[in-house]
């Protein structure tokens, strides 16, 4: 076994993977603790030391993966994700780059690449993007149409909420989230009692239909992501077994076919 294969075997071992996950969690906790003035006064030096040790471990682990996989390292998008996060953490957080100190918490996102189940969830969300884009487009169209109608109907009586299209869009987005929609409807209904029809129809179409479709697409993509790989593996194994049996049968039949021709 070559040195690269040994390094690869160590990196892929459960012990090393769990150790990396533990370091990521501990580092995320310490970065959160640094936001507390009380903890920084009592244990600021310790928190900084843990942060530097964690960064050193991440750098060594990333360098080991680059050594073990060489060109294959750059073919995996998760490796690019980890490399960018570690590179941002290595930039000195002083002067113009002091804002990068607040981005250190992005190291916690390495937990996504380190935990296979989280990677599957992210993969499912990315797979659901085309379906989500269609539903988001439908939702934006519904809000836009409703905002134009609301501006025309209610702009004169409740100008602080519906006087212009941008304000109407924001108000209807707020209603879609369920935030204070009852008070908004009551303000309008004091002048136009029939306005409840507009709000009820809008809430039913935006919240109970479009958002539920959005959630359904995501859940369906996650189910497909979790169900498909094991099924494909099982099918591949069955096909490999069938091919092996066919090869054995063909090898047995060929000598039997050749014998009569040789006797003739």
N, C-alpha and C positions, 0 to 999 in steps of 0.2 A: 504493500500500500504506500503510495507516494505521500509526501508531506501535505500537498494540497488536499488530498482525500482525507487525511487524518484531521486537518483543520475543519473540513466540511462536516465530517462525522461529529466532531465536538460541537460545532455550531448548531447542528440539527438534533442534538441530543435533548431529551426532555429537561434534564437538569439545567443546562445552559439557558434554554428558552424560558424556563420558569424563573431563573435567576434574573434574566433581563427584564421580565415582566415585573418582578419585585422591585428592581432598581427604578423602573419607570414610575411605579406607584409611589415609592418613597420620595423620589425627586419631585413629583407633582405635589405631594403633601408639604414638603419643605418649602417649595416656592410659594405655596399658599400661606404657610406660616410666616413668611417674610413680609406679608402685608400687615401683620400685627405689630404695632409699636412695642407692646408689652413683651412679646416673645423676642423681638429683636434686641431689646435691652438686656434680657436675661440670657438668651442663647443665640445671639446674632452670629458670633464666630463659628459656632457649631453648624448652624444652618448653611452658612457660606461654604464651610468645608465639605459638607455632604453634597452640596450642589456641584462643587468642583470635582469631587470624586465620581459622582454620577456622570458628569460630562466626559471625564476621562474614560470611564467604562464604555460609554456610548461610542466614543471615538475609536477605541481599541476594537470594539466589536464590529464596527463598520469597516475598519481597515482589514480585519480578519476575513470578513465576508468578501471584500474586494479581492483579497489574495486567493481565497479558496475558489471563487467562481470566475474570476477574471472577466472575460467578455460577457459571459452569461449574466454577470451582476447587473449590467446596464440594460438588459432585456426585460427585467422585472420592474414594473412601475413602482412597486412598493419600496424597492431599494432606492430609487430616485427620491421618493417621498422621505425616507429616513435620512438620506444624504443631505437634502435641503434643510431639514430641521436641525441636524447636527451642525451644518455649515453656518446657519444663522446664529446658533448658540456660541460658535467659536469666534464670531466677530466681536472685537472689544466694544463693550457698552459704555462708551465715553464720548463726549463731544457731540458731533452730529448724529452719531449712531447710538446715543443714549436711549432712544426710543426702543431699540432692540432688546433692552433689558426686560421690558414688559412682555416681549414675545417669547421669553424663555419658557413660559407655561405651555407653548406649543409642543414642547418635548413630550407632554402627556399624550399627544396624538400618536406617538409611536406605539402606544398601547393598541391602537387599531391594527397596525401592521404586525404586531407581535402575537395577537390573539386571533386564531383562525376564524372563530365564530363572528368576531367583529368585522373581519375582512369579507366574510360572506354577506354580512348585512350591507356593508358599503357597496359591494359588487351588485347586490340586488337593487339598491337605490340608483346606482348608475344605469343598470339595465332598465329601470322604470322611467328614466328621463324622457324618452320619446312619448310614452303614454301620458306622463305628467305634463309635458309641454302642451299637448292638445287640450287637456283639462284646464290648465292655467290660462290658455288662450280663450277658452270658452268662458271661464270665470271673469276674465278681464273684460270681455265683450259684454257680459251681463251687467257688470258694475258700471261700465261706460254708458250703456243704454239707460240704466236706471238713474244714473247721475244727471243725464240730459233731461229726462222726464222730471226728476225732482227739482232741478233748477228752474224749469219752466213753471211747475205747479206751485212750489213752496218758496221760491226765492224772494217773493215780496213779503210774505207773512213771517218767515223765520230767516232773515238775511244773515244772521250770525252763523248759520249752518248750511244754507243753500243759496247764497246770493250769487256765487260764481261756480263754474264747473270744477276747478280744483278743490274748492271747499266742499262741494257736494260729493266729489270722489272720496275725500278723506272721511266725511261723515258716514257715507255708505260702507266704506271699509271698516269703520269702527262698529257700525251696526252688524256687519257680517260676522265680526268676532264676538258679538254678544255683549259688547261693552256699552252699558247705559242706553241701550236702544229704546227701552220703555219710556225714559224721560224725553228722548228726541221725538218719539211718536206722540206723546202727550202734548208737547209744545205745538206740534203741527195740528193735532186733532182739536185743540182749543179754537182754532180758526176754521178748520175743515174737518168735520167729524168723520167723513167718509175716508180719510187718509189712512185709516187702519188697513184698508184693503191693499193699498200699495205696499205698506211695510210687511204685512203678513206674506203676501206673494213673493216679495223680494227675499225675505228671510228663508222661506221654503225653498226657493230656487238656488240661492247662493250658499246657505249654510247646510241645509239638509240634503241637497242633491249634489251640487258641485264638489263641496268639500268631502262628502262621503265617497264620491267617485274617485277623488284624489287619493283618499286613504285606501280604497279598494285596489287601485292600481299598484300602490306600494306593497300592500300585503300580498297581492297575487305574485308580484315579482320576487318577493322574499320567499314565498312558498316554492316557486319554480327554482330559485337558486338553491334552496335546501334539499329539494327532492330530486333534481336532475342529476347531479354528480354521482350519487350512489347507484341510481338506475343505469346510468351510462357505464359505470364500472362493471356492474353485474352483466350487462349485455356484452361488453367487451370480453369478459371472462368466459361467458357461454360460447361466444363465437370462436374464441381461441381454442376452447375444448373441442368444439365441433370440427374445426379445421385440423386439429391434431388427430382426431379419430379418422377423418377422411384420408389424411396422408397415410395412416397406418393401413387402412383398407386398400388403398391404391398400391402400396408397396407389396402387400400380400397377393393382390390379383395379378400384378405384372409378371412375376415368375410363372404363375399358372398359365398365363396366356402365351408366354414365350415357349413353354415346353412342347405343345403340339406342333408349333411351327418348326422347332428343332428336330422333332421326330420325323416330320415329313421330308 
